[in-house]
Amino acid sequence: MNEAERKADTRHKIELGGLVLKAGFGDDKALVLGALLDAINRLNSADGLYEKQRFVSLGNAALNKK
């Protein structure tokens, strides 16, 4: 990985961390990981497509709030 790729990767990780904070998780690592694992389980379930659409809708609404 070159320097530009490393910088882009770092920026991406910082943005993801910001989303965790924006969602209101604070700094509880176990809570964040548990919620993410639950989300993956839901996405991999029989209702996965519905869950993905629901998550995307919720996320877009939160990102578009001003």
N, C-alpha and C positions, 0 to 999 in steps of 0.2 A: 504494500500500500504506500503510495507516494504521499508527500506532504499535503497536497491539495485534498486528496481523498481522506486523509486523517482529519484535517480541519473540517471537512464536510460531515464526517462521521461524528466528530465531537459536537458540532453544532446541532446535528439531528438528535443526539442524546440529550443535549441541554433542552431542546424544544420539547422532547417527550417528558422530561422532568418537570418542565413548566406546566404541561397538561395535567400531570398528576397533582400538582399544587392547585391549579385552576379548578380541578374537580373537587377539591376540598379534602383530600386525603391527609394533608399535613405530612408528617415525617414518619408515620407508622409503617415500617417496611413490611411487616407481616400482613397488615390490612391491605396494602397495595397488592402484594403478591397473591393473597387469597382472592381478592376481587378479580385480578387478571386471570387466575386459574379458573375461577368460576365462569368468567366470560368465555374462555377457550372451550370449556366443557359445553357451554350453551351453544357456541358456534359449531361444535362438532356433533351436536345432537341432531335428531330427526328434524327439529325445528330450526336448524342452523341458519337457513336463508332468511327466515322471518327475524331471528335474533340479530343477524347482521344488519338487516334493514332498520330494525329498531335502534340498534346502537348507533348506526350512522346518522339516523334522524336526530337522536338525542345529542350526539356530538356536534352536528351541524348547528342545531339550535343554540347550544352553549357557545360555540365559536362565533356565531353571528350576533350574540347579545352585545349590546354596547352600554 
